[in-house]
Amino acid sequence: MKSISSKIYMYILYTFLYLPILVLIVFSFNQSKSRANWTGFTLDWYAALFRDERILTSLLNTVIIAVCASVLATVLGTMAALGINSMKKTGKAILMGVTYIPVINPEIIMGISLMILFKFFVTHFHFQFGFATLILAHISFDVPYVIYNVLPKLRAMNPNLVEAAQDLGCNPRQAFFKAVIPEIMPGIFSGFLMALTYSIDDFVVSYFTSGTNVEPLSVTIESMTRVKVSPKINALSAIIFVVIAAIMIIRNIIENKKLRHDLALSRAARNEGVRR
């Protein structure tokens, strides 16, 4: 009985999460602009989407900002995680608490505070709102997620791994890149994906730090909703969802193949040991 109720709960939960997305995708093919009445199948909104220069420019801006911010945040977050992991218990606890503040801090506070900071630079150093401010703002909230993904991998890593690599002939630099990095790479990649997702998804911080020259997709969509959401946005959302789903499926396939390969090698090593 418990198993049946757990399955029912799981089905209800996933239905609640994914049914709105399914409705959005279905109505991206609707002939009418109505979000309530189905009038027929069409691909016109997808064609109109690829002719809309404003949406395409905003999408390109979002991709550039998200990729740049995520890459830089991944590098900085990994370096920070390595430093935090090597600290003593008290210092580590203090830094972890400080790192957690951007995660629980309301986005509107972060957005306004960053806007005030950038306005100071604009006033005194002729700094301009645009790509630079958006990338810096996104890095500020991406770094903690990278740290929290990399740290568990560092804690799970064998503390003698670097010494073992050096005993086998590696210098400290080679030991780091050939032994440590491959060991924590799943955490680095997960942190990068989370940073990329949050950067693409962000609206509040982007709204306060974008300026007038560069408009991310979230800001463009918000400005369009003041009148009425165009079905072109439904089409764009459907494309983004399908692309992200494809990336996750490919990643899971690759990880499953790697896991099966590692299990096969482990089994072969055990069998070889039994034969000896």
N, C-alpha and C positions, 0 to 999 in steps of 0.2 A: 504493500500500500504506500509506504514511504517513497519507494522508487517511482511509482506512478505519479504521485503528487509532485515529486521533484521534476519529472519530465514535463508535466503540465505547466508548472511554474516557469521552467526554462522556455517552453514554447510561447507562453504569454509574454515573457520578457523580450524575446527576440522579435516577436511580432510587433510589440510596442516600439522597439528600436528601429526596425527596418521597414515597417509598413509605410510610414511617411515618405521614406526615400523611394519606395516602389511607386507610390502615388505620384511623386514628383517626376519620376522617369516616364511613367505612362502618359502623363499630361504634357510632357515635352513633345509628344507626337500628336497632340490634339490640334485640329484645324482652328478651333476657336481660341480666343484669349481667355475664355472662361476657365476657372479652376474648379468648377462644380459640374459642368455639363460636357459630356463627350459628344462631339459633332462629327468626328471622322479622323482617319489616320492621315498624317502628312509629315514630310521632312522639311517643310518650309522654314520652320523656326531654326533648324540647324544651319540651313543655307543663309538665313538672315543673320545668324550669329557670326558666321565667318565673313560677313560683309560689314559688321559693326566695328568700325575702327576704334571707338572709345573702349569697348569691352576688350578687344584684342590687345590694345596697348596696356590697359590695366592688368590683364592677365600676364603679359610679358613682364611688366614691372613687378608683379607679385612673385613670379618665378625667379627673376634675378635677385630680388631682395631675399627671398626664402633660401635660395641655394647659397648665396654669399654669406648670409647670417648663420646658416646651419653649419657650413664648413668651418667658419671662423669660431663659432661657439663650440663645435666638436673638438677642435684643436685646443682652445683655451680650457674647456671643461675637462678634457683628458689630462692636461698638464696640472690643472687644479686638483683633480682626483688623485693623481700620483703624489702630489705634495701633501694633501690632507691625509692620505693613507700612511705616509711615513712619519706623521707627527705623533706626539705623545697624546695620551687619552684626554687630558684637559683641553689642550689646544684644539684637538680634533672635534671635541664636543662643541666648543665655542664657534668654530668655523662652520660646522654643520648647521648650527642654529642660525647663523647669519645667512648661510646659503639657502635655507628654507624660507626666509622672509619673502623673496620675490614670488615664491610658489603660492603662498597663502595670502599675499598682499592683494587687495582689490586692484583690478587692472586700471580702473579710472584714476586711482591715486598714482600708480606708476606712470600712466600716460601724461597726467598733468605735471608731475614732478619732472619728467624728462622734457616736456615742452618748455617749462621754466628754465631748466638747465641749458637747453639749446638756444633759447632766446637770449640768455646771457652771452653765449658765444657769438650769436648773430650780431648783438649790439657792440661787443668789444673786439671781435676778431673777424668781422665780415664773413661769418659762417652762414651758409644758406641751408634752409630746410629743403630736403629732397632725398636722394638715394642714401647719402651719408648718414643723415639723421635716422632714417628708417632702419638701415642696417645696424647701426649702433643700438637703437632701441630694441630691435629684435634679439640681438646678441645678449642684451641685459636680462631678458627673461628666458632665453634658450639655454644658457650656460648651466643653471641649476639642474635641469632635466638630464643633461649630459653627465654631470657629476653623479647624480643619483643612479644612473644606469651603469657607469663605469666602476664605481666603488665596490659594489657586490662582487664583481669579477676579480678585482684586486684582492679582496678579502679571501676569496675562494682559491686564489692562486697559491701554489706551493712557495713558501718564503725562501726556500733554498734554490729556486729556479735560476736566478741570476748567477749565483755562485757555481751552480752546476754547469751553466753555459760557459762561464769563464774558465772552469777547470778543463773544458773540452776545447779551449783555444780561442774563445771569443774575447775581444776587448769589451769594455763597458758599453760602448756605443752599439756594437754588434749584438751583445747580449740583450740590450733593450729592444732593438728592432727585430731580432730574429727569435727571441724567446718570450719577452714580456708582451709586446704588441699582438702577436698571434693569439696569445692566451686570453687577452682582454678584448679582442676584436669584436666578438658578439655584443659586448656591452657598448663599445664605441659605435657600432652600426645601429644598435637600438636607440642610443642617444641621438644620433644623427637623424634617424627617422622621426623621433618625437619632436626634435627641434624643427625639422622641416614641416611637420604637420601643424605645429603651433604657429609657425611663421605664416603659413598659407592661411590658416584659420583666423588669425588675429584681426580684430577690428578696432577695439578701443584705443590701444597704444598707437596703432597706425593712424587713426583719426587725428590724434593730437600732435603727431610728429611728421606728418606727410608734407605739409606746406601746400602750395598751389601748383607747383610744376610737375610733381610726381604723384599719381593717384593709384594706390593699390586696388585690387579687385574688390575687396570687402568694402572699401569706402565708396567705390563706384556703385556697387549694388545697393548700399544704404541710401545713396542719393536718389537712385531710381525708385526705391520703395516709397518715397515721399509722394509720388504720383500713383503709380500702379506697377507691380512687378511684371515685366515683360516675359512671355514664354521663352524668350531667348536665354533668360537666366536659368529656366528649367533645363534647357538643352545643355547649357554650360555645366550646370551642376551634375547632370547625368554623365557627361563626358568625364568630368573630374572623378566622380565616384567609380566609374568603370576602370579608369586608368589606375587609381589607387588600389582597387580590388585586384587588378591584374598583377600589379607589383607585389602585393602581399602573397598572392597565390604562387607566383614564380619564386619568391623568397622561401616560402614553405616547402616547395618542391625541391629546391636546391639544398635546404637544410636537412630534409628527410633523406635525400640521396647521400649527403655527407654522413649522416648518422648511420645509415645502413652500411656504408663503406667502412666506417670506424668499427661498427659491430662485427663486420666480416673479418677485418684485420685482427680484432681482439680474439675472435673465435679461432682463427687460423693460428695465432700465437699460442693459445691455450692447447690446441690439438698438437702443435709441434712440441710443446713442453711435456704433454702426456706421452708422446712417442719416445722422447728421450728418457 
